[in-house]
Amino acid sequence: MKTNMKKTIFYFSSTGNSLQIARIIAREIGDCSIIPITETKVNEYVGGTGRSIGFTFPVFNFGMPRLVKKFIENLNIRPDTYCFAVITCGGYGANTLGMLEDILIKKNLELSYAEEVIMPKSNASAPGDETVAKVINSAIIRVKKASEEIANGIKRPVKRKAACLTQVTNSWLYENIEAYDKKFVVTDKCTNCGLCGRICPVSNIKTSNKHTIWLHHCERCLKCLQWCPNEAIQYGRKTIKWKRYHNPGISMVDICNRPG
């Protein structure tokens, strides 16, 4: 995929939080394209002198989502590129930005600007609407400040923390990850709308004849569970009482892996 923009943000978003952040940054810094990682194969080099490359994605189990990690590892970035990242988390990002920086170091680059922002959680402790609004508003203020600094080329080094925690939990997360989806079940609330299959970032879900099948290359993003309009998808028994969450500023059309 080619772009004539001077700035590009590659994003991955499950609940829509990171997509909202990417859009805010793009709007604030101007002359910027937003490209979804899950629909992108970049074969040519990107970035270069006077150009910026950004990354926005959620923290998964105190680390990087596997598909994001693989994408950035395979991304060809020119020398002297100003690389920035604004990641989202429900409370603690651990050493996720350090993981990203390590990948860039192997490419003889640096993570020039690193920031993490707290967004609403998407698990059993998902907050109510009032809390969601407060958390998002606080995040927007922080992201706008970060955007101003990014636009001015300011450097904000990574603050490494809990590197061992990140390494251990991420190793556990990726172990047998393909078999993770064996616990997904579909209740009789399912209308066979097929949305889960359309929004899965790795095409891991097949729907036909009122049957929903997971194909065992899951990335554990829980996008299917959070966005199911009838809350028909469960993960074993533990999600039955979960409050479903997706960013109120992002629609189903937005989240279907389309450019922002």
DRENDO-1510 file (C-alpha; in Angstrom, 1 decimal, always signed):
<recs>
REC; n; res; u; v; w
REC; 1; MET; +0.0; +0.0; +0.0 .
REC; 2; LYS; +1.4; +3.4; -1.0 .
REC; 3; THR; +0.8; +6.7; +0.5 .
REC; 4; ASN; +2.0; +10.2; -0.4 .
REC; 5; MET; +1.3; +11.5; +3.1 .
REC; 6; LYS; +4.3; +12.6; +5.2 .
REC; 7; LYS; +2.9; +10.8; +8.3 .
REC; 8; THR; +1.4; +7.4; +8.6 .
REC; 9; ILE; -0.3; +5.6; +11.5 .
REC; 10; PHE; -0.6; +1.8; +11.5 .
REC; 11; TYR; -3.2; +0.7; +13.9 .
REC; 12; PHE; -4.9; -2.4; +15.3 .
REC; 13; SER; -8.1; -2.1; +17.3 .
REC; 14; SER; -10.3; -4.7; +18.9 .
REC; 15; THR; -12.9; -2.6; +20.9 .
REC; 16; GLY; -12.3; +0.6; +18.9 .
REC; 17; ASN; -10.3; +2.4; +21.6 .
REC; 18; SER; -7.0; +2.4; +19.6 .
REC; 19; LEU; -8.8; +3.4; +16.4 .
REC; 20; GLN; -10.3; +6.4; +18.2 .
REC; 21; ILE; -6.8; +7.4; +19.4 .
REC; 22; ALA; -5.3; +7.0; +15.9 .
REC; 23; ARG; -8.0; +9.2; +14.5 .
REC; 24; ILE; -7.4; +11.9; +17.1 .
REC; 25; ILE; -3.6; +11.9; +16.5 .
REC; 26; ALA; -4.1; +12.0; +12.7 .
REC; 27; ARG; -6.5; +14.9; +13.0 .
REC; 28; GLU; -4.2; +16.9; +15.4 .
REC; 29; ILE; -0.9; +16.4; +13.5 .
REC; 30; GLY; -2.4; +16.7; +10.0 .
REC; 31; ASP; -1.2; +15.4; +6.6 .
REC; 32; CYS; -1.6; +11.9; +8.0 .
REC; 33; SER; -3.0; +8.6; +6.7 .
REC; 34; ILE; -4.4; +5.8; +9.0 .
REC; 35; ILE; -3.9; +2.3; +7.9 .
REC; 36; PRO; -5.2; -0.9; +9.6 .
REC; 37; ILE; -2.5; -3.4; +10.3 .
REC; 38; THR; -4.8; -6.4; +9.7 .
REC; 39; GLU; -5.6; -5.4; +6.1 .
REC; 40; THR; -2.1; -4.2; +5.1 .
REC; 41; LYS; +0.8; -5.8; +3.4 .
REC; 42; VAL; +3.5; -3.2; +3.0 .
REC; 43; ASN; +6.2; -4.5; +0.6 .
REC; 44; GLU; +8.0; -1.2; -0.1 .
REC; 45; TYR; +10.0; +0.9; +2.4 .
REC; 46; VAL; +8.1; +3.4; +4.4 .
REC; 47; GLY; +9.1; +6.5; +6.3 .
REC; 48; GLY; +12.4; +8.3; +5.8 .
REC; 49; THR; +13.8; +11.7; +6.5 .
REC; 50; GLY; +11.0; +14.2; +7.1 .
REC; 51; ARG; +8.4; +11.5; +7.4 .
REC; 52; SER; +6.9; +9.9; +10.5 .
REC; 53; ILE; +5.6; +6.4; +11.2 .
REC; 54; GLY; +3.3; +5.8; +14.1 .
REC; 55; PHE; +1.8; +2.8; +15.8 .
REC; 56; THR; -1.4; +2.6; +17.9 .
REC; 57; PHE; -2.6; -0.7; +19.4 .
REC; 58; PRO; -4.0; -2.1; +22.7 .
REC; 59; VAL; -1.9; -3.9; +25.3 .
REC; 60; PHE; -2.7; -7.6; +25.4 .
REC; 61; ASN; -1.6; -9.4; +28.7 .
REC; 62; PHE; +1.0; -6.8; +29.5 .
REC; 63; GLY; +2.5; -6.9; +26.0 .
REC; 64; MET; +2.1; -6.6; +22.2 .
REC; 65; PRO; -0.7; -8.4; +20.3 .
REC; 66; ARG; +1.0; -11.1; +18.3 .
REC; 67; LEU; -0.3; -9.9; +15.0 .
REC; 68; VAL; +1.0; -6.4; +15.7 .
REC; 69; LYS; +4.4; -7.7; +16.7 .
REC; 70; LYS; +4.7; -9.8; +13.5 .
REC; 71; PHE; +3.6; -6.9; +11.3 .
REC; 72; ILE; +6.1; -4.5; +12.7 .
REC; 73; GLU; +8.9; -7.1; +12.6 .
REC; 74; ASN; +8.2; -7.4; +8.8 .
REC; 75; LEU; +7.8; -3.7; +8.1 .
REC; 76; ASN; +10.6; -2.1; +6.1 .
REC; 77; ILE; +11.3; +1.4; +7.6 .
REC; 78; ARG; +13.8; +3.7; +6.2 .
REC; 79; PRO; +16.6; +5.2; +8.3 .
REC; 80; ASP; +16.1; +8.5; +10.0 .
REC; 81; THR; +12.4; +7.9; +10.4 .
REC; 82; TYR; +10.7; +9.6; +13.3 .
REC; 83; CYS; +8.8; +6.6; +14.9 .
REC; 84; PHE; +6.1; +7.2; +17.5 .
REC; 85; ALA; +3.7; +5.0; +19.4 .
REC; 86; VAL; +0.6; +5.7; +21.5 .
REC; 87; ILE; -0.7; +2.5; +23.0 .
REC; 88; THR; -3.9; +1.9; +24.9 .
REC; 89; CYS; -4.4; -0.1; +28.1 .
REC; 90; GLY; -7.0; -0.7; +30.7 .
REC; 91; GLY; -4.6; +0.2; +33.6 .
REC; 92; TYR; -1.0; -1.0; +33.2 .
REC; 93; GLY; +1.0; -1.3; +30.0 .
REC; 94; ALA; +4.0; -3.0; +31.6 .
REC; 95; ASN; +6.9; -3.1; +29.1 .
REC; 96; THR; +4.8; -3.1; +25.9 .
REC; 97; LEU; +6.5; +0.0; +24.6 .
REC; 98; GLY; +9.9; -1.6; +25.4 .
REC; 99; MET; +8.9; -4.6; +23.3 .
REC; 100; LEU; +8.2; -2.3; +20.4 .
REC; 101; GLU; +11.4; -0.4; +20.9 .
REC; 102; ASP; +13.4; -3.7; +20.8 .
REC; 103; ILE; +11.9; -4.5; +17.4 .
REC; 104; LEU; +12.9; -1.1; +16.1 .
REC; 105; ILE; +16.4; -1.3; +17.5 .
REC; 106; LYS; +17.0; -4.4; +15.4 .
REC; 107; LYS; +16.1; -2.2; +12.4 .
REC; 108; ASN; +18.7; +0.4; +13.5 .
REC; 109; LEU; +15.9; +2.7; +14.5 .
REC; 110; GLU; +14.7; +4.3; +17.7 .
REC; 111; LEU; +11.2; +4.8; +19.2 .
REC; 112; SER; +11.4; +8.6; +19.2 .
REC; 113; TYR; +8.1; +9.1; +21.0 .
REC; 114; ALA; +6.4; +6.7; +23.4 .
REC; 115; GLU; +3.2; +7.2; +25.3 .
REC; 116; GLU; +0.4; +5.0; +26.8 .
REC; 117; VAL; -3.1; +6.1; +27.6 .
REC; 118; ILE; -5.7; +4.5; +29.8 .
REC; 119; MET; -8.9; +3.6; +28.1 .
REC; 120; PRO; -12.0; +1.7; +29.4 .
REC; 121; LYS; -11.5; -1.9; +30.2 .
REC; 122; SER; -13.1; -4.6; +28.1 .
REC; 123; ASN; -13.2; -7.5; +30.5 .
REC; 124; ALA; -15.3; -8.6; +33.4 .
REC; 125; SER; -14.8; -5.3; +35.1 .
REC; 126; ALA; -15.9; -3.1; +32.2 .
REC; 127; PRO; -17.1; +0.2; +33.6 .
REC; 128; GLY; -20.5; +1.8; +33.3 .
REC; 129; ASP; -21.4; +4.5; +30.7 .
REC; 130; GLU; -20.6; +7.4; +33.0 .
REC; 131; THR; -17.1; +6.1; +33.9 .
REC; 132; VAL; -16.5; +5.2; +30.3 .
REC; 133; ALA; -17.1; +8.9; +29.3 .
REC; 134; LYS; -14.8; +10.2; +32.0 .
REC; 135; VAL; -12.0; +7.8; +31.1 .
REC; 136; ILE; -12.3; +8.6; +27.4 .
REC; 137; ASN; -12.4; +12.3; +28.0 .
REC; 138; SER; -9.2; +12.1; +30.1 .
REC; 139; ALA; -7.5; +10.0; +27.4 .
REC; 140; ILE; -8.4; +12.6; +24.7 .
REC; 141; ILE; -6.8; +15.4; +26.7 .
REC; 142; ARG; -3.6; +13.3; +27.0 .
REC; 143; VAL; -3.6; +12.3; +23.4 .
REC; 144; LYS; -4.0; +15.8; +22.1 .
REC; 145; LYS; -1.0; +16.9; +24.2 .
REC; 146; ALA; +1.0; +13.9; +22.8 .
REC; 147; SER; -0.1; +14.8; +19.3 .
REC; 148; GLU; +1.2; +18.4; +19.7 .
REC; 149; GLU; +4.6; +17.0; +20.8 .
REC; 150; ILE; +4.7; +14.5; +17.9 .
REC; 151; ALA; +3.8; +17.2; +15.4 .
REC; 152; ASN; +6.8; +19.2; +16.7 .
REC; 153; GLY; +9.2; +16.2; +16.5 .
REC; 154; ILE; +9.7; +16.1; +20.3 .
REC; 155; LYS; +11.3; +13.0; +21.7 .
REC; 156; ARG; +9.8; +11.1; +24.6 .
REC; 157; PRO; +11.9; +8.0; +25.4 .
REC; 158; VAL; +10.4; +4.7; +26.5 .
REC; 159; LYS; +10.2; +4.2; +30.2 .
REC; 160; ARG; +10.9; +0.5; +30.6 .
REC; 161; LYS; +9.1; -1.2; +33.4 .
REC; 162; ALA; +8.2; -4.8; +34.5 .
REC; 163; ALA; +10.2; -6.3; +31.7 .
REC; 164; CYS; +10.1; -9.8; +33.3 .
REC; 165; LEU; +6.4; -9.6; +33.8 .
REC; 166; THR; +5.9; -8.7; +30.1 .
REC; 167; GLN; +8.2; -11.5; +28.9 .
REC; 168; VAL; +6.5; -14.2; +31.1 .
REC; 169; THR; +2.9; -13.2; +30.5 .
REC; 170; ASN; +3.4; -12.8; +26.7 .
REC; 171; SER; +5.2; -16.1; +26.4 .
REC; 172; TRP; +2.2; -17.7; +28.2 .
REC; 173; LEU; -0.2; -15.8; +26.0 .
REC; 174; TYR; +1.3; -17.1; +22.8 .
REC; 175; GLU; +1.7; -20.7; +24.0 .
REC; 176; ASN; -0.9; -22.8; +22.3 .
REC; 177; ILE; -2.7; -19.7; +21.2 .
REC; 178; GLU; -4.2; -21.4; +18.2 .
REC; 179; ALA; -6.2; -23.7; +20.4 .
REC; 180; TYR; -7.5; -20.8; +22.5 .
REC; 181; ASP; -10.8; -20.6; +20.5 .
REC; 182; LYS; -11.9; -24.1; +21.4 .
REC; 183; LYS; -13.8; -22.7; +24.4 .
REC; 184; PHE; -15.9; -20.3; +22.3 .
REC; 185; VAL; -19.6; -21.2; +22.3 .
REC; 186; VAL; -22.6; -19.7; +20.6 .
REC; 187; THR; -25.9; -19.5; +22.4 .
REC; 188; ASP; -29.4; -19.6; +20.9 .
REC; 189; LYS; -29.4; -15.7; +20.8 .
REC; 190; CYS; -27.4; -16.0; +17.6 .
REC; 191; THR; -29.2; -14.8; +14.5 .
REC; 192; ASN; -26.5; -16.0; +12.1 .
REC; 193; CYS; -25.8; -12.4; +11.0 .
REC; 194; GLY; -22.2; -13.2; +10.2 .
REC; 195; LEU; -20.7; -10.1; +11.8 .
REC; 196; CYS; -18.3; -12.2; +13.9 .
REC; 197; GLY; -16.8; -13.6; +10.7 .
REC; 198; ARG; -16.5; -10.2; +9.0 .
REC; 199; ILE; -14.8; -8.5; +11.9 .
REC; 200; CYS; -12.3; -11.2; +12.9 .
REC; 201; PRO; -8.9; -9.7; +12.1 .
REC; 202; VAL; -7.5; -13.1; +10.9 .
REC; 203; SER; -10.5; -14.6; +9.3 .
REC; 204; ASN; -10.7; -17.3; +12.0 .
REC; 205; ILE; -14.6; -17.5; +12.1 .
REC; 206; LYS; -16.8; -19.2; +9.6 .
REC; 207; THR; -20.6; -18.9; +9.7 .
REC; 208; SER; -23.0; -20.9; +7.6 .
REC; 209; ASN; -26.4; -22.6; +8.1 .
REC; 210; LYS; -26.7; -21.2; +11.6 .
REC; 211; HIS; -23.4; -22.7; +12.6 .
REC; 212; THR; -20.4; -20.7; +13.8 .
REC; 213; ILE; -17.0; -22.4; +13.6 .
REC; 214; TRP; -13.7; -21.2; +14.9 .
REC; 215; LEU; -10.8; -22.3; +12.7 .
REC; 216; HIS; -8.0; -22.5; +15.3 .
REC; 217; HIS; -5.8; -19.6; +14.4 .
REC; 218; CYS; -7.2; -17.2; +17.0 .
REC; 219; GLU; -5.3; -14.1; +18.2 .
REC; 220; ARG; -7.3; -13.8; +21.5 .
REC; 221; CYS; -8.5; -10.3; +20.7 .
REC; 222; LEU; -12.2; -11.1; +21.7 .
REC; 223; LYS; -13.4; -8.8; +19.0 .
REC; 224; CYS; -16.1; -11.3; +18.1 .
REC; 225; LEU; -17.4; -11.5; +21.7 .
REC; 226; GLN; -17.4; -7.7; +22.3 .
REC; 227; TRP; -19.1; -6.7; +19.1 .
REC; 228; CYS; -21.8; -9.5; +18.8 .
REC; 229; PRO; -25.0; -7.5; +18.6 .
REC; 230; ASN; -26.9; -10.1; +20.6 .
REC; 231; GLU; -24.2; -11.1; +23.0 .
REC; 232; ALA; -24.5; -14.6; +21.7 .
REC; 233; ILE; -20.8; -15.5; +21.8 .
REC; 234; GLN; -19.4; -16.7; +25.1 .
REC; 235; TYR; -16.0; -17.9; +26.1 .
REC; 236; GLY; -16.8; -20.9; +28.3 .
REC; 237; ARG; -18.8; -19.9; +31.3 .
REC; 238; LYS; -16.6; -17.0; +32.5 .
REC; 239; THR; -18.0; -14.3; +30.1 .
REC; 240; ILE; -21.7; -14.9; +30.8 .
REC; 241; LYS; -21.8; -12.0; +33.3 .
REC; 242; TRP; -19.4; -9.8; +31.4 .
REC; 243; LYS; -20.6; -6.3; +30.4 .
REC; 244; ARG; -19.8; -6.0; +26.7 .
REC; 245; TYR; -17.7; -3.0; +25.8 .
REC; 246; HIS; -16.8; -1.2; +22.6 .
REC; 247; ASN; -15.9; +2.4; +22.1 .
REC; 248; PRO; -19.0; +4.5; +21.9 .
REC; 249; GLY; -17.4; +6.7; +19.2 .
REC; 250; ILE; -16.7; +3.8; +16.9 .
REC; 251; SER; -19.3; +2.0; +14.8 .
REC; 252; MET; -19.5; -1.5; +13.5 .
REC; 253; VAL; -18.7; -0.2; +10.0 .
REC; 254; ASP; -15.6; +1.5; +11.4 .
REC; 255; ILE; -14.3; -1.6; +13.2 .
REC; 256; CYS; -14.5; -4.0; +10.2 .
REC; 257; ASN; -10.8; -3.4; +9.5 .
REC; 258; ARG; -11.4; -0.4; +7.2 .
REC; 259; PRO; -9.0; +2.5; +7.0 .
REC; 260; GLY; -9.9; +5.3; +9.5 .
</recs>
